[in-house]
Amino acid sequence: MPRGITDKVIVRQHRILEFIENEICVTTKQVIHEFGLTHSQAFYILRMLKNQGLIEEHVIGKLSMWCNTGHMLNDVYVGDAFISVADLEHAICKILESVRGHKATIRVSWIADKIAKKVSVNPRQPLLLAYISEMLPIMLSSIKKSTFRDAKTIEFYVVDTCSICNYFTECPVCETLKKRLNC
């Protein structure tokens, strides 16, 4: 029979919340290693913090990211690099270079790879992936698109090339695509 919240759990909550506030975003695995907890212990406390509204959970495939509430507004520091919405737009423009038809596929991992090459960060850095996962749907909200999930339950988007090129007016690739596709 459950005993309820113990003093030990309360102390862990405060320590883990402080850890997340310092790191901005962490994975469950990082919490496990930092505090020497089992997966169940870590997940229990993280879920409690989420239910109290102190942190947010972002699920990227099978990975759970636990972040400060409302941390991702326009830009973020990933390691020593500053990542902004302009970096996301530049990465999307780079992806459009390989588009041949009226549909373009955009994946979070592809954008992370393009940004990582530009600013020298790990493309699988959890904060970078969480930032892209949160910002991408917002950026593509006014564009004709279909949202899919692959076998790993990771979202990706198939967008109308003309629609995305009308939105990303600063992308030099879009001018060529619009002429070629008669947009």
RAFEN-V597868 format. One record per pair of residues at least 4 apart in sequence whose C-alpha atoms are under 7 Angstrom apart, sorted by the first residue. I is the first residue (numbers start at 1). J is the second residue. D is the distance in Angstrom with one decimal. If there is no record, write none. Layout:
# RAFEN-V597868
i: {I & I}
j: {J & J}
d: {D & D}
This chain:
# RAFEN-V597868
i: {5 & 6 & 7 & 8 & 9 & 10 & 11 & 12 & 13 & 13 & 14 & 15 & 16 & 17 & 18 & 19 & 20 & 20 & 20 & 20 & 20 & 21 & 24 & 24 & 25 & 25 & 25 & 25 & 25 & 26 & 26 & 26 & 26 & 26 & 27 & 27 & 27 & 27 & 28 & 28 & 28 & 28 & 29 & 30 & 31 & 31 & 32 & 32 & 32 & 32 & 32 & 37 & 37 & 38 & 39 & 40 & 41 & 42 & 43 & 44 & 45 & 46 & 47 & 48 & 49 & 49 & 49 & 50 & 50 & 50 & 50 & 54 & 55 & 55 & 55 & 55 & 56 & 56 & 56 & 56 & 57 & 57 & 57 & 57 & 58 & 58 & 58 & 58 & 59 & 59 & 59 & 60 & 60 & 61 & 61 & 61 & 65 & 72 & 72 & 74 & 74 & 75 & 75 & 75 & 76 & 76 & 76 & 77 & 77 & 77 & 78 & 78 & 78 & 78 & 81 & 83 & 84 & 85 & 86 & 87 & 87 & 88 & 88 & 89 & 90 & 91 & 91 & 91 & 91 & 92 & 92 & 93 & 93 & 93 & 96 & 97 & 99 & 102 & 102 & 102 & 103 & 103 & 103 & 103 & 104 & 104 & 104 & 104 & 105 & 105 & 105 & 106 & 106 & 106 & 107 & 107 & 107 & 108 & 108 & 108 & 108 & 108 & 109 & 110 & 111 & 112 & 112 & 112 & 112 & 113 & 113 & 114 & 115 & 116 & 116 & 116 & 116 & 124 & 125 & 126 & 127 & 128 & 129 & 130 & 131 & 132 & 135 & 136 & 137 & 143 & 143 & 144 & 144 & 144 & 145 & 145 & 145 & 145 & 146 & 146 & 146 & 147 & 147 & 147 & 147 & 148 & 148 & 148 & 149 & 149 & 149 & 149 & 150 & 150 & 159 & 160 & 161 & 162 & 162 & 162 & 163 & 164 & 165 & 165 & 173 & 174 & 175 & 176 & 177 & 178 & 178 & 179}
j: {9 & 10 & 11 & 12 & 13 & 14 & 15 & 16 & 17 & 45 & 18 & 19 & 20 & 21 & 22 & 23 & 24 & 25 & 26 & 67 & 68 & 68 & 67 & 68 & 65 & 66 & 67 & 68 & 127 & 30 & 65 & 66 & 67 & 126 & 31 & 64 & 65 & 66 & 32 & 42 & 43 & 64 & 33 & 34 & 35 & 42 & 36 & 37 & 38 & 39 & 42 & 41 & 42 & 42 & 43 & 44 & 45 & 46 & 47 & 48 & 49 & 50 & 51 & 52 & 53 & 54 & 55 & 54 & 55 & 56 & 57 & 69 & 66 & 67 & 68 & 69 & 66 & 67 & 68 & 69 & 64 & 65 & 66 & 67 & 64 & 65 & 66 & 130 & 63 & 64 & 65 & 64 & 154 & 152 & 153 & 154 & 130 & 76 & 131 & 84 & 85 & 83 & 84 & 85 & 82 & 83 & 84 & 81 & 82 & 83 & 82 & 83 & 127 & 128 & 119 & 87 & 88 & 89 & 90 & 91 & 115 & 92 & 111 & 93 & 94 & 95 & 111 & 114 & 115 & 96 & 111 & 97 & 171 & 173 & 173 & 173 & 104 & 160 & 161 & 162 & 158 & 159 & 160 & 161 & 158 & 159 & 160 & 161 & 157 & 158 & 159 & 156 & 157 & 158 & 111 & 156 & 157 & 112 & 129 & 132 & 133 & 156 & 113 & 114 & 115 & 116 & 123 & 128 & 129 & 117 & 123 & 118 & 119 & 120 & 121 & 122 & 123 & 129 & 129 & 130 & 131 & 132 & 133 & 134 & 135 & 136 & 139 & 140 & 141 & 163 & 164 & 159 & 160 & 163 & 157 & 158 & 159 & 160 & 157 & 158 & 159 & 155 & 156 & 157 & 158 & 155 & 156 & 157 & 153 & 154 & 155 & 156 & 154 & 155 & 164 & 164 & 165 & 166 & 178 & 183 & 167 & 168 & 169 & 174 & 177 & 178 & 179 & 180 & 181 & 182 & 183 & 183}
d: {6.2 & 6.5 & 6.2 & 6.2 & 6.1 & 6.4 & 6.3 & 5.9 & 5.9 & 6.1 & 6.1 & 6.2 & 6.2 & 6.1 & 6.3 & 6.2 & 5.4 & 6.0 & 6.4 & 6.5 & 6.6 & 6.1 & 5.5 & 5.6 & 6.3 & 5.5 & 4.1 & 6.7 & 5.6 & 6.2 & 5.6 & 5.3 & 6.5 & 7.0 & 6.6 & 5.9 & 4.8 & 6.1 & 6.3 & 6.7 & 6.8 & 6.5 & 6.3 & 6.0 & 6.0 & 6.5 & 5.4 & 4.8 & 6.2 & 6.4 & 6.0 & 5.9 & 6.0 & 6.2 & 5.9 & 5.9 & 6.4 & 6.1 & 5.9 & 6.2 & 6.2 & 6.2 & 6.1 & 6.2 & 6.4 & 5.4 & 6.0 & 5.8 & 4.9 & 5.7 & 6.9 & 6.2 & 6.4 & 5.5 & 4.9 & 4.8 & 5.7 & 5.2 & 6.3 & 5.4 & 6.5 & 5.6 & 4.7 & 6.4 & 5.8 & 4.9 & 6.4 & 6.6 & 5.7 & 4.6 & 6.1 & 6.3 & 6.2 & 5.7 & 5.1 & 4.5 & 7.0 & 6.9 & 6.4 & 6.3 & 6.2 & 5.6 & 4.3 & 6.4 & 5.9 & 5.4 & 6.6 & 5.6 & 4.5 & 6.0 & 6.2 & 6.9 & 6.5 & 6.4 & 6.3 & 6.2 & 6.8 & 6.3 & 6.1 & 6.2 & 6.6 & 6.2 & 6.9 & 6.2 & 6.3 & 6.3 & 5.5 & 5.4 & 6.1 & 6.3 & 6.6 & 6.7 & 5.7 & 6.7 & 6.8 & 6.1 & 6.0 & 5.9 & 5.0 & 6.9 & 6.3 & 5.6 & 4.9 & 5.2 & 5.5 & 5.3 & 6.4 & 5.8 & 5.6 & 4.4 & 6.3 & 5.9 & 5.2 & 6.4 & 6.5 & 4.7 & 6.5 & 6.2 & 7.0 & 6.2 & 6.3 & 6.9 & 6.2 & 6.3 & 6.2 & 5.9 & 5.0 & 7.0 & 6.7 & 6.3 & 5.3 & 6.5 & 6.2 & 5.1 & 4.8 & 6.1 & 5.2 & 6.6 & 6.4 & 6.0 & 6.0 & 6.2 & 6.0 & 6.1 & 6.1 & 5.6 & 6.2 & 6.1 & 5.8 & 5.7 & 6.0 & 5.9 & 5.7 & 6.3 & 6.4 & 5.5 & 4.2 & 6.2 & 5.7 & 5.2 & 6.4 & 6.7 & 5.9 & 4.7 & 6.5 & 5.6 & 5.5 & 6.2 & 4.9 & 5.2 & 4.5 & 6.2 & 5.7 & 6.8 & 6.9 & 6.3 & 6.1 & 6.2 & 6.4 & 5.5 & 6.5 & 6.1 & 6.4 & 5.0 & 6.3 & 5.9 & 6.4 & 6.2 & 5.9 & 5.6 & 4.8 & 6.7}
